[in-house]
Amino acid sequence: MVLEKNVKFNNKDWLVRIDDYLVQVYFADELNKVSGNQIYGSSCYGDTLIDVCKNAVLRANDIYAKSFDYENFQKWDGNMDEELNIR
């Protein structure tokens, strides 16, 4: 049996799908409608299904937050001299 739950966290809507030991987390564009991009998919821990759901969303949120750090790193020109006004 596949369980689904809409979760609101960090001002974002997420959809969590739990299928036995596999947990998948997506952005929820609309209620019960997911974006094409899975943010997290793996096993997850917790004493209850609620704990599993919360932990999966926390992991997905961490992955999402890190993606901005990677994006900023790629855009950075690496010129520390200019940033620090060193001549």
Sequence and secondary structure as in RCSB ss.txt:
>XXXX:A:sequence
MVLEKNVKFNNKDWLVRIDDYLVQVYFADELNKVSGNQIYGSSCYGDTLIDVCKNAVLRANDIYAKSFDYENFQK
WDGNMDEELNIR
>XXXX:A:secstr
 EEEEEEEETTEEEEEEEETTEEEEEEEEETTEEEEEEEEEE    SSHHHHHHHHHHHHHHHHHHHHHHHHHHH
    HHHHTT  
